[in-house]
Amino acid sequence: MRSPYEKMQIAKNVSRPNFYSYVNAVFDDFTELHGDRLFGDDSAIAGGIARLGKIPVTVIGTVKGNTTNENIQRNFGMPNPEGYRKALRLMQQAVKFHRPVICLIDTPGAYPGVGAEQRGQGEAIAKNLMSMMSLKTPVISVITGEGGSGGALALAVANTVYMLENAVYSVISANGFASILWKDAKREKEAAELMKMTAQDLYAFKVVDKIIPEHPDGAHISPEITFTALKKELTKDIKKLTSMSEDDILTGRYEKFRSFGVFTKI
């Protein structure tokens, strides 16, 4: 069995399938939509309308590149506030047209640049968290690689959350954890063990609902394994969720997140 640190390295592999790989393999008739109608179009988040089988859906996701030039273009998968605002605009459009939302997440976190902060990065993430909790349509989120902090959570307030077998999902990177807690980034491997960031850990904690299989060495080795499994689970859960009432959709999502964590009174 691979260690959490080894899984983290697989999750970061530049060759892993990105947003467009999943869209092309899992969905049909994807039409991309652009812009937040406020500032610009963030290339680190993409989204649009598509079909999952015969079901119209809205698909949104963070986008990494598979080459250095692509990663520069996509800001290494780190969204600016306009990316989160674009995502929210598409989610609100999905509610209007009664489409379920599917989010594909692979990001080290939101972009921490000065310009992003000046344009309201924290507010954009917070508004997504608040708005997604009351979104009157089913939401499924999939952590396909890295799920970094609030930058990932801003697309993961969902009724159902999946993680790929070698994906990681955490409040901070292992490097950041080690640097802050021990003032020693070299203890990254030790931090990864303590953080319980793997799909298997988070499934045991009921933070995620399903683990999507991939090749032991990473989804990029045999992507068809993951594409097929993901499409099967999405189709099954979308049918179940779309048969529910709005009240049940909202209540289920609320109760899911309220159930996280355990505390003991002393």
Secondary structure as UniProt FT lines:
FT   HELIX           4..11
FT   TURN            14..15
FT   HELIX           19..26
FT   STRAND          28..33
FT   TURN            43..44
FT   STRAND          45..52
FT   TURN            53..54
FT   STRAND          55..62
FT   HELIX           68..73
FT   HELIX           75..77
FT   HELIX           81..96
FT   TURN            97..98
FT   STRAND          101..107
FT   HELIX           114..118
FT   TURN            119..120
FT   HELIX           121..133
FT   STRAND          139..148
FT   HELIX           149..153
FT   TURN            154..155
FT   STRAND          160..164
FT   TURN            165..166
FT   STRAND          168..170
FT   HELIX           174..181
FT   HELIX           185..187
FT   HELIX           188..195
FT   HELIX           199..204
FT   TURN            205..206
FT   STRAND          210..212
FT   TURN            216..217
FT   TURN            219..221
FT   HELIX           223..242
FT   HELIX           246..258
//
